[in-house]
């Protein structure tokens, strides 16, 4: 019996030693126990192919922390669904770094899917000020701004010049030009992204914000949309379809369809992101050299854009969180942010790049975009943002399609958002 007990103790010691050895070996295989090692970066589809070369630069300099790029679907809704499924139910450590839409930060943070980040590790003071707010939740930094965006009003500069009028600064001017000038030139008046998807949430929020209203307050805990401003903003969009200066076909437009309509020479005015300006100005565009861009108009002057773009976050279950944070610092550094613009045509978050004369020559819309970003506001913050967005899309599309009045739409919107917030 003594021999059996001694053998048992020896076997236990051996198991403990071997377990420690295997665990140590596993950590060594993953890059060590100091939080550094290989990474995966998940993002929506990279349509311009710019991100691969940026990551190659990191991989050459950090062979022990190589990044594997995982491209998810192009659609933001599909990307969100796949990330959420993996983080909630699937392989929660599959992705180390997540390139998430700015509107998802609150949801992912509240769900515990992404970890808080030390603000002093990143040069947040060098970023355009409004973009930092999109990366916070409940007073803490949960992501780092990577690219930003703001809506612009693209217009046919040649047509307005021929008519002797400046680009519109107010809704009234936009309506008048779209109703009177556009038909004279065989054009539709105005379009945005009005299919019921995330783009319509953005367009609707911009209309409400521009009129001085809001949708939610207190991180989504309070519904504030039942207001005269919301009725005015949604009424502006619904009136456009009813009166015809927004074509009914625009109710089927997403970003790409609306961009194509403008660059094919079928629209006088278009609300879209800056990438549409680049496409419309390209040699292959039918309106190349005849495009201008100004901030979105509002009821009495410049309106308010919704902030677009994406933030970089670290998965709570990331295998190598220190490497993940180091990668984020690399991707938001000044040299890489410059390449984000020049290679990817994506607006950077670094403020100084918007005042670079060489970049302004290559991207003439940068000063206008800077003005729009500085005056922009984030989408409604809520840990249930996906549900909030679905409600906004549905209700506003019904109002624009004439199924209910703007007043009834706002009351319904308030009721359905309150049900989500409970």
C-alpha positions in Angstrom: 0.0 0.0 0.0 2.9 2.3 0.8 4.3 1.6 -2.7 0.9 2.3 -4.3 0.6 5.6 -2.4 4.1 6.6 -3.3 3.5 5.7 -6.9 0.3 7.7 -6.9 2.1 10.7 -5.5 4.8 10.4 -8.1 2.2 10.1 -10.9 0.5 13.2 -9.5 3.8 15.1 -9.5 4.5 13.9 -13.1 1.1 15.0 -14.2 1.5 18.5 -12.7 5.0 18.9 -14.2 3.8 17.7 -17.6 0.7 19.9 -17.5 2.9 22.9 -16.8 5.3 21.9 -19.6 2.5 21.5 -22.1 0.9 24.8 -21.1 4.3 26.4 -21.3 4.8 24.9 -24.7 1.4 26.0 -25.9 2.1 29.6 -24.8 5.5 29.5 -26.6 3.8 28.2 -29.7 1.3 31.2 -29.5 4.1 33.7 -29.0 4.8 33.6 -25.3 2.9 34.4 -22.1 3.5 38.2 -22.3 0.3 38.9 -24.4 2.2 38.9 -27.7 1.9 36.6 -30.6 0.0 36.0 -33.9 -3.3 37.8 -34.5 -6.4 37.7 -36.6 -8.1 40.9 -37.8 -11.7 40.7 -38.8 -13.2 43.3 -41.1 -16.0 43.8 -43.6 -14.9 43.1 -47.2 -12.0 45.3 -48.3 -13.4 46.7 -51.6 -10.3 48.7 -52.6 -7.8 46.1 -51.5 -5.7 48.6 -49.5 -5.6 46.8 -46.2 -3.5 43.8 -47.2 -0.5 45.9 -48.1 -0.8 47.8 -44.8 -0.7 44.6 -42.9 2.2 43.3 -44.9 4.2 46.2 -43.6 3.3 45.2 -40.0 4.1 41.5 -40.7 7.6 42.3 -42.1 8.4 44.3 -39.0 6.8 41.9 -36.5 7.4 38.3 -37.7 6.4 36.9 -34.3 3.1 38.8 -34.3 1.9 38.2 -37.8 -1.6 39.3 -38.7 -4.1 37.2 -40.7 -6.8 39.2 -42.3 -10.3 37.7 -42.2 -12.7 39.5 -44.6 -16.4 39.1 -43.8 -19.2 40.1 -46.2 -19.3 43.6 -47.8 -22.7 44.3 -46.2 -22.5 46.0 -42.8 -25.6 44.1 -41.6 -24.1 40.7 -42.6 -20.7 41.5 -41.1 -22.4 42.5 -37.8 -24.5 39.3 -37.8 -21.4 37.1 -38.3 -19.3 38.9 -35.7 -22.1 38.8 -33.2 -22.7 35.1 -33.8 -19.0 34.2 -33.3 -18.6 36.4 -30.3 -21.7 35.2 -28.6 -22.2 31.5 -29.6 -19.2 30.4 -31.7 -15.5 30.4 -31.4 -15.2 33.5 -29.2 -11.4 33.7 -29.7 -11.5 33.4 -33.5 -10.9 37.1 -33.9 -8.4 39.1 -31.9 -8.9 42.6 -33.4 -12.3 43.7 -34.7 -12.8 46.5 -37.3 -16.3 47.5 -36.3 -18.7 50.1 -37.5 -18.7 53.1 -35.2 -22.4 52.4 -34.3 -21.6 49.0 -32.8 -19.2 50.1 -30.1 -21.8 50.5 -27.4 -23.5 47.2 -28.2 -20.3 45.2 -28.3 -19.1 46.8 -25.0 -22.3 46.3 -23.2 -22.4 42.7 -24.3 -18.9 42.1 -22.9 -17.5 41.2 -26.3 -14.7 43.8 -26.4 -12.4 44.9 -23.6 -11.7 48.4 -22.2 -8.5 50.0 -23.5 -6.1 52.3 -21.8 -6.7 55.7 -23.3 -3.1 56.9 -22.6 -1.8 54.2 -24.9 -3.2 55.9 -28.0 -2.7 59.4 -29.5 -6.4 60.4 -29.1 -5.6 64.1 -28.9 -4.2 64.0 -32.5 -7.6 62.7 -33.8 -10.5 64.8 -35.0 -12.4 65.4 -31.7 -15.9 64.0 -32.5 -14.6 60.6 -33.6 -13.3 59.7 -30.2 -16.8 59.8 -28.8 -17.8 57.0 -31.1 -15.3 54.7 -29.4 -16.5 55.2 -25.8 -19.2 53.6 -23.8 -20.3 54.3 -20.2 -17.4 56.8 -19.9 -14.7 54.3 -20.9 -12.6 53.8 -24.1 -13.6 50.5 -25.7 -12.1 51.0 -29.2 -9.8 53.3 -31.1 -11.1 55.3 -34.1 -9.6 54.0 -37.3 -11.4 55.7 -40.2 -14.1 58.4 -40.0 -16.7 59.6 -42.4 -19.4 62.2 -42.8 -22.1 62.7 -45.3 -21.6 65.3 -48.1 -23.9 66.8 -50.6 -22.6 66.2 -54.0 -23.9 68.4 -56.8 -23.5 69.0 -60.5 -21.3 72.0 -60.5 -21.8 72.6 -64.3 -25.6 72.7 -64.0 -25.6 75.1 -61.1 -23.0 77.3 -62.8 -25.2 77.4 -65.9 -28.2 78.5 -63.8 -26.1 81.1 -62.0 -26.9 79.8 -58.5 -24.5 78.7 -55.6 -24.8 75.2 -54.1 -27.7 75.0 -51.6 -27.1 75.8 -47.9 -30.7 75.2 -46.7 -33.4 72.6 -47.2 -35.5 75.3 -48.9 -32.8 76.0 -51.5 -32.2 72.3 -52.1 -36.0 71.7 -52.6 -36.3 74.6 -55.0 -33.4 73.7 -57.1 -34.3 70.0 -57.1 -37.9 70.8 -58.1 -37.2 73.5 -60.7 -33.6 73.2 -62.1 -33.3 69.4 -62.2 -36.2 68.8 -64.7 -34.9 71.5 -67.0 -31.8 69.4 -67.5 -33.5 66.1 -67.6 -32.3 65.1 -64.1 -33.8 63.7 -60.9 -33.6 66.2 -58.1 -32.2 64.6 -54.9 -31.4 61.2 -53.5 -29.8 59.5 -50.6 -29.8 56.0 -49.3 -33.4 55.3 -48.7 -33.8 51.5 -48.9 -34.7 50.2 -45.4 -31.3 49.2 -44.2 -28.6 50.9 -42.1 -28.2 53.7 -44.7 -31.7 54.9 -44.2 -31.1 55.0 -40.4 -28.2 57.3 -41.2 -30.2 59.5 -43.5 -33.1 59.8 -41.1 -30.9 60.6 -38.1 -29.2 63.3 -40.2 -32.5 64.9 -41.0 -33.6 64.8 -37.3 -30.3 66.1 -36.1 -30.2 68.9 -38.7 -33.6 70.1 -37.5 -32.2 70.2 -33.9 -33.6 67.0 -32.6 -32.3 63.7 -31.3 -33.4 60.1 -31.2 -32.1 58.6 -27.9 -30.4 60.0 -24.9 -28.4 58.6 -21.9 -26.7 55.8 -23.8 -30.1 54.6 -25.1 -32.0 54.6 -21.8 -34.2 57.6 -22.8 -36.2 58.1 -26.0 -36.1 61.7 -27.2 -37.5 61.4 -30.7 -41.0 62.6 -30.1 -40.3 66.2 -31.0 -41.2 69.0 -33.5 -37.6 68.6 -34.8 -38.1 64.9 -35.6 -41.4 65.7 -37.4 -39.7 68.4 -39.4 -36.8 66.2 -40.4 -38.8 63.1 -41.4 -41.4 65.4 -43.0 -38.6 66.9 -45.2 -37.8 63.4 -46.6 -41.4 62.3 -46.9 -42.4 65.6 -48.7 -39.6 65.1 -51.2 -41.0 61.8 -52.4 -44.6 63.0 -52.3 -43.7 66.1 -54.4 -41.4 64.2 -56.7 -38.1 66.0 -56.2 -36.9 62.8 -54.6 -37.6 60.1 -57.2 -39.5 57.1 -56.0 -36.8 54.8 -57.3 -34.5 56.3 -54.6 -36.5 54.3 -52.1 -34.5 51.3 -53.4 -31.1 53.0 -53.2 -28.2 52.0 -51.1 -24.7 53.6 -51.3 -23.7 52.0 -54.5 -27.0 52.4 -56.4 -27.2 56.1 -55.5 -23.5 56.7 -56.4 -24.1 55.0 -59.8 -27.1 57.2 -60.5 -25.1 60.3 -59.8 -22.0 59.4 -61.7 -24.1 58.2 -64.7 -25.5 61.8 -64.9 -29.0 61.1 -63.6 -29.1 63.2 -60.4 -28.6 66.9 -59.6 -27.9 66.3 -55.9 -26.8 63.3 -53.9 -26.2 62.7 -50.2 -23.4 60.2 -49.9 -20.0 59.5 -48.3 -16.8 61.0 -49.7 -15.9 57.8 -51.7 -18.8 58.7 -54.0 -17.1 62.0 -54.8 -13.9 60.1 -55.7 -15.8 57.7 -58.0 -17.8 60.5 -59.6 -14.6 62.4 -60.3 -12.8 59.5 -61.9 -12.1 59.5 -65.7 -14.6 56.7 -66.2 -17.4 58.7 -64.7 -19.8 60.5 -67.0 -19.7 63.6 -64.8 -16.0 63.8 -64.2 -14.8 67.3 -63.8 -18.3 68.6 -63.2 -18.8 67.6 -59.5 -18.8 69.7 -56.4 -19.3 68.9 -52.7 -20.6 70.9 -49.8 -21.7 70.1 -46.2 -25.3 68.8 -45.9 -27.9 71.5 -45.8 -30.3 72.0 -42.9 -33.5 74.0 -42.3 -31.7 77.3 -41.8 -28.1 76.6 -42.9 -25.6 73.8 -42.8 -27.0 70.7 -41.3 -25.6 67.9 -39.2 -24.1 64.7 -40.6 -24.0 61.4 -38.9 -20.5 60.2 -38.2 -19.6 57.1 -40.2 -16.4 55.1 -40.3 -15.0 52.3 -38.1 -13.2 51.7 -34.8 -10.7 49.0 -33.9 -11.5 46.9 -30.8 -9.9 44.0 -29.0 -11.9 40.9 -28.4 -12.4 40.1 -24.7 -11.1 36.6 -25.5 -8.1 37.8 -27.6 -5.2 35.4 -27.4 -2.6 38.1 -27.5 -4.1 41.4 -26.2 -0.8 43.3 -26.1 -0.1 42.5 -29.7 -3.6 43.5 -30.5 -3.1 46.9 -28.9 0.2 47.4 -30.6 -1.4 46.6 -34.0 -4.1 49.2 -33.3 -1.5 51.8 -32.5 0.3 50.9 -35.8 -2.9 51.2 -37.9 -3.7 54.6 -36.3 -0.2 56.0 -36.7 0.3 59.0 -38.9 2.2 57.2 -41.8 -0.4 54.4 -41.9 -3.3 56.8 -41.7 -1.9 58.7 -44.7 -2.0 55.4 -46.6 -5.5 54.7 -45.5 -6.5 57.8 -47.4 -4.2 57.5 -50.4 -4.6 53.8 -51.0 -8.0 53.2 -49.6 -9.7 56.5 -50.3 -11.0 56.3 -46.7 -11.1 59.4 -44.5 -8.4 59.2 -41.8 -8.9 60.1 -38.1 -5.7 62.1 -37.8 -6.6 65.9 -37.8 -3.3 67.1 -39.3 -3.8 65.2 -42.5 -6.8 67.4 -43.4 -4.5 70.4 -43.6 -1.8 68.8 -45.7 -1.5 70.7 -49.0 -0.4 67.7 -51.0 -3.3 65.6 -49.8 -5.8 68.5 -50.4 -4.5 68.7 -54.0 -5.2 65.0 -54.5 -8.4 65.0 -52.5 -10.1 68.4 -52.9 -13.0 67.5 -50.7 -10.8 67.2 -47.6 -11.5 70.7 -46.2 -15.3 70.3 -46.7 -15.1 66.8 -45.1 -13.2 68.2 -42.1 -15.9 70.8 -41.6 -18.6 68.1 -41.8 -16.9 65.8 -39.4 -16.3 68.5 -36.8 -20.0 69.3 -36.9 -21.2 65.7 -37.1 -22.9 63.6 -34.4 -22.8 59.9 -33.7 -25.7 57.6 -34.4 -28.0 56.9 -31.4 -25.9 55.1 -28.8 -27.6 52.0 -27.4 -26.6 48.5 -26.3 -29.5 47.4 -28.5 -28.4 49.4 -31.5 -29.3 46.7 -34.1 -32.9 46.7 -32.9 -33.0 50.5 -32.8 -31.7 50.7 -36.4 -34.3 48.2 -37.6 -37.1 50.3 -36.1 -35.9 53.5 -37.5 -35.5 52.0 -41.0 -39.0 50.5 -41.0 -40.9 53.5 -39.7 -39.1 56.2 -41.8 -39.4 54.1 -45.0 -43.2 53.8 -44.4 -43.4 57.6 -44.0 -41.4 58.2 -47.2 -43.5 55.7 -49.1 -46.6 57.5 -48.0 -48.0 54.7 -45.8 -48.3 57.1 -42.8 -47.9 60.7 -42.1 -44.6 62.1 -40.6 -46.5 62.9 -37.4 -47.9 59.4 -37.1 -44.5 58.0 -37.9 -42.8 59.9 -35.1 -45.4 58.8 -32.6 -44.9 55.2 -33.7 -41.1 55.6 -33.6 -41.3 56.8 -30.0 -43.5 53.9 -28.9 -41.3 51.2 -30.6 -38.1 52.7 -29.3 -39.5 52.9 -25.8 -40.3 49.2 -26.0 -36.7 48.4 -26.9 -35.3 50.5 -24.1 -37.3 48.8 -21.4 
